[in-house]
Structures are given as structure tokens and as C-alpha cells.
Amino acid sequence: MKYKVRALAVDLTVVPHTYTVPRDEIIDTATNQIFEACATIRDVEIAYEDFWNYLNGDDEVHDPSAKVKVLSVTPVDQ
């Protein structure tokens, strides 16, 4: 299944926090190992944020100046 993920990055190192312009990415769960176990849009959202934010472990955001937040996940017509 293919999904369009719209996400942005938040800079947590400044106050007030700043945000990037949202960007879209197509995720194909059939060909991308990171998402192969995803069956719902919620699964895709969790896996996407987990991959980008917790590359080095579960207790520290990988890059606090660019924490990724998913805004939407929508199925893409095949």
C-alpha cells in the first residue's frame, strides 16, 4: 500500500519554536522495510516519526533542532 505522508520539522532548541514548511513523501509499505509491518495510517505515522526522531534510541530525540511531526497520512490510489 502506498501512503502520502505530510510532515514538518520543529526546532525545539529555540523559543518560540520554529517550524519548517510541510513536505510530502510517498511511502510504499511493499518496498520500504521500515514500513513493511504497517497496516493502517496510524502505523505509518508512528513508524515515520519513530524513524526520524529516535535514530539513536528511545530516550533521546535524534535532532532537537529538527524534530519531525507528521501532519497527515493519506492512502494513495494505486
C-alpha positions as a printed Julia matrix, in Angstrom:
78×3 Matrix{Float64}:
  0.0    0.0    0.0
  1.19   3.5   -0.74
  0.64   6.49   1.52
  1.34  10.19   1.21
  2.89  11.5    4.42
  2.85  15.25   5.06
  5.28  16.26   7.78
  7.21  19.22   9.09
 10.14  19.72  11.42
 10.06  21.66  14.67
 13.14  23.36  16.1
 12.93  22.66  19.83
 16.19  24.45  20.58
 14.72  27.95  20.25
 11.85  29.74  21.98
  9.44  30.26  20.46
  9.79  27.04  18.49
 10.07  27.41  14.72
  8.61  25.2   12.03
  9.66  24.25   8.52
  7.33  24.3    5.56
  5.45  20.98   5.4
  6.7   18.48   2.82
  5.13  15.41   1.26
  6.69  11.99   0.83
  5.23   8.84  -0.71
  5.75   5.72   1.41
  5.31   2.29  -0.15
  4.87  -0.34   2.55
  5.51  -3.1   -0.01
  9.04  -1.91  -0.81
 10.2    0.04   2.26
 11.4   -2.21   5.09
 10.81   0.47   7.72
  7.09   0.41   6.93
  6.54  -3.23   5.91
  4.6   -4.07   9.11
  2.3   -1.04   8.76
 -1.36  -1.83   8.12
 -3.04   1.49   8.98
 -2.39   5.21   8.6
 -1.69   5.31  12.34
  1.0    2.64  11.93
  2.63   4.69   9.17
  2.55   7.88  11.26
  4.14   6.16  14.25
  6.84   4.45  12.16
  7.66   7.67  10.28
  8.1    9.76  13.42
  9.94   6.94  15.18
 12.43   6.57  12.33
 13.28  10.27  12.01
 13.16  11.23  15.71
 14.69   8.26  17.51
 17.53   7.04  15.3
 19.88   6.56  18.27
 17.47   5.14  20.85
 14.15   5.61  22.59
 15.27   8.09  25.25
 16.66  10.93  23.17
 15.4   12.88  20.17
 17.98  12.44  17.42
 17.98  16.1   16.35
 16.1   18.52  18.63
 16.57  21.27  16.06
 14.54  19.24  13.54
 12.03  17.04  15.36
  9.66  15.58  12.77
  5.91  15.78  13.27
  3.51  14.08  10.87
  0.52  16.24   9.96
 -1.36  13.73   7.82
 -1.18  10.3    6.24
 -3.44   9.55   3.3
 -3.7    6.44   1.13
 -2.55   6.9   -2.45
 -4.65   5.37  -5.21
 -2.7    2.63  -6.94
